[in-house]
Amino acid sequence: MENKANMVASLMSVKQKSGKTFSQIAEETGLTNVYVAQLLRRQAQLKPETAPKLKAALPLLADQQLNEMMEAPLRSYDPNLIQDPTVYRLNEAVMHFGESIKEIVNEEFGDGIMSAIDFFCSVDKIKGVDGKDRVVLTFDGKYLPHTEQKTEHMVSRLMRKE
């Protein structure tokens, strides 16, 4: 974890020195702003075809950093993160609205879930009708239906019978 923390610190330093926001880097790379943040926090894997775009957006990135970013990351989170007011309120919003969101997902799609793997996320800033800034979070995930667990479809059982 210490190695990851050092890597994240070095990547965030490159971003800071660039003077660019996550959204600016996202626009230059064709990625979402949240995915750019995930890459720089080593929570997502940089794909080889995207590496040149990221290098162009952040010229101070070293080849060693890019190569390490293309390795599968250790996706983790600090449990103390929930104490941050922004993260706490986001968690609170999901907990408060979660049951209703689940009901609507089930009503619209059936019994299933939204993937967090085949998933896109972005944060946008807009002006509300009152002229005040508003945060727009977009979660765009593939729908995954729960499957009926029939033994005839269970490959491991079928292989044992052979």
C-alpha angles and dihedrals in degrees: 000000000000090000090051091049091052091048092049090049091052092047093048089049090056089050092048092049090051090059089220129131123230087253093053091050089047092054091050094048101037091240130121116264091242091052090052088053090047090052093050091047090049091242093121135040119249109230117224093239090055096047095084091051092050091047090051090050093045107029092177091067108116121226088242090056092049091049092050091047089057091060118091106272129228099245107209142135137214109248088215088065089086087071091066106100094228093050092042092053092046090052090046091052092051091047092048096045098028098095092050092045090051091050091051093046090052092045094049100036109015130242105343148086143251114257118240089194101053087043141129124198133183139171118215135181120221137164117252124223087266091055093249123129117265131193117229116196116190120198109186110179135162114254113244116193119214109245128227105244104232117172090221089066096045104104094194091058093046091051092053091057093056 
